[in-house]
């Protein structure tokens, strides 16, 4: 599997409104999109820095992955998402190489495919996602 770029970096935050104020006031970031992903139990604010996106994510449920992450580790870098040509092919290749995977098949959100690959314990403590499709399309999130 070959990744072609970093698509986005996600930060887990306790309070999205406060985090948005910090990143907008301090760094001058302009909000590109805000959305709720019910399947992932998150509310997201997305900013673009060139082709790279930064997402601030607040949990919408105490049993979601972002809520669990914050409870265990506090706020901070939750995941890095890498762009690849074909998520399904990438998962098959990683499985063939004997890598421990989180997802065996791609997930879909807003018409885009993505998958969480190796657990953070296998990737230097950072959740790693691969994606394909039109994820970087500024008109439509994920």
C-alpha positions as CSV (number, residue, x, y, z in Angstrom):
1,X,0.0,0.0,0.0
2,X,1.2,3.5,-0.8
3,X,-0.1,6.6,0.7
4,X,0.0,9.8,-1.4
5,X,-0.5,12.5,1.2
6,X,-1.8,13.4,4.6
7,X,-5.5,14.3,4.2
8,X,-6.3,15.5,7.6
9,X,-5.3,15.5,11.3
10,X,-8.0,15.2,14.0
11,X,-7.8,16.7,17.5
12,X,-10.1,15.4,20.2
13,X,-11.5,18.3,22.2
14,X,-13.8,18.5,25.2
15,X,-15.7,21.6,24.0
16,X,-15.9,22.3,20.3
17,X,-17.1,25.9,20.7
18,X,-14.1,26.7,22.9
19,X,-11.6,24.9,20.7
20,X,-13.0,26.7,17.6
21,X,-12.5,30.0,19.3
22,X,-8.9,29.2,20.2
23,X,-7.9,28.0,16.7
24,X,-9.8,30.8,14.9
25,X,-8.6,33.6,17.2
26,X,-5.1,32.4,17.7
27,X,-4.2,31.0,14.3
28,X,-6.6,32.9,12.2
29,X,-8.2,29.7,10.8
30,X,-11.4,30.0,8.9
31,X,-14.1,27.4,9.4
32,X,-14.8,25.5,6.2
33,X,-17.4,23.0,7.5
34,X,-19.1,21.9,10.6
35,X,-21.0,18.6,10.7
36,X,-22.2,15.8,12.9
37,X,-21.2,12.2,12.1
38,X,-23.8,10.1,14.0
39,X,-22.1,6.8,13.1
40,X,-18.8,8.0,14.8
41,X,-20.6,9.9,17.6
42,X,-18.8,13.2,16.9
43,X,-19.4,16.8,16.1
44,X,-16.7,18.2,13.8
45,X,-15.3,21.6,12.8
46,X,-13.1,21.4,9.7
47,X,-10.4,23.9,8.6
48,X,-8.2,23.8,5.5
49,X,-4.5,24.7,5.5
50,X,-3.7,24.3,1.8
51,X,-4.7,20.7,0.9
52,X,-4.4,19.5,4.5
53,X,-7.5,19.7,6.7
54,X,-7.5,20.0,10.5
55,X,-10.5,18.7,12.3
56,X,-11.6,19.5,15.8
57,X,-13.8,16.7,17.1
58,X,-16.1,16.7,20.1
59,X,-17.9,13.6,21.3
60,X,-21.6,13.5,21.1
61,X,-21.9,10.4,23.3
62,X,-19.9,9.2,26.3
63,X,-19.5,5.8,24.7
64,X,-17.9,7.1,21.5
65,X,-14.3,6.7,20.6
66,X,-13.5,10.4,21.0
67,X,-15.0,10.4,24.5
68,X,-13.1,7.3,25.5
69,X,-9.9,8.8,24.1
70,X,-10.3,12.0,26.1
71,X,-11.2,10.2,29.3
72,X,-8.0,8.0,29.0
73,X,-5.5,10.5,27.5
74,X,-7.0,14.0,27.6
75,X,-7.4,16.3,24.6
76,X,-4.9,16.0,21.8
77,X,-4.1,14.4,18.5
78,X,-6.7,11.7,17.9
79,X,-5.8,10.5,14.4
80,X,-3.9,11.2,11.2
81,X,-5.7,10.3,8.0
82,X,-3.6,9.3,4.9
83,X,-4.9,9.4,1.4
84,X,-4.5,6.2,-0.7
85,X,-5.8,5.2,-4.1
86,X,-8.0,2.3,-2.9
87,X,-8.9,1.6,0.8
88,X,-10.1,-1.9,0.2
89,X,-7.0,-2.9,-1.7
90,X,-4.9,-1.3,1.1
91,X,-6.6,-3.3,3.8
92,X,-6.2,-6.5,1.9
93,X,-2.5,-5.8,1.4
94,X,-1.9,-5.0,5.1
95,X,-3.8,-8.2,6.1
96,X,-1.6,-10.2,3.7
97,X,1.5,-8.7,5.4
98,X,0.1,-9.9,8.8
99,X,-0.7,-6.5,10.2
100,X,-3.2,-6.3,13.0
101,X,-6.1,-4.3,11.6
102,X,-9.0,-2.4,13.3
103,X,-11.2,-2.5,10.2
104,X,-11.5,-5.5,7.9
105,X,-13.5,-3.6,5.3
106,X,-14.0,0.1,4.5
107,X,-16.5,2.3,6.3
108,X,-18.5,4.9,4.5
109,X,-19.5,8.4,5.5
110,X,-20.9,11.0,3.1
111,X,-20.1,8.8,0.2
112,X,-16.4,8.4,1.0
113,X,-14.5,5.2,2.0
114,X,-12.2,5.1,5.0
115,X,-10.8,2.6,7.4
116,X,-8.9,2.6,10.6
117,X,-5.8,0.4,10.2
118,X,-3.4,-0.7,12.9
119,X,-4.2,0.1,16.5
120,X,-2.4,3.1,18.0
121,X,-0.1,0.7,19.9
122,X,1.2,-0.4,16.5
123,X,1.6,3.1,15.1
124,X,3.5,5.1,17.7
125,X,0.4,5.9,19.7
126,X,-1.6,7.6,17.0
127,X,-4.8,6.2,15.4
128,X,-4.1,5.8,11.7
129,X,-6.8,6.1,9.0
130,X,-6.6,5.6,5.3
131,X,-9.2,7.0,2.9
132,X,-10.0,7.4,-0.8
133,X,-12.7,9.1,-2.7
134,X,-13.4,12.9,-2.7
135,X,-12.7,13.5,1.0
136,X,-10.8,16.7,0.4
137,X,-13.8,18.2,-1.5
138,X,-14.4,21.4,0.4
139,X,-18.1,21.3,-0.7
140,X,-18.9,18.1,1.0
141,X,-17.3,16.8,4.2
142,X,-16.3,13.1,4.3
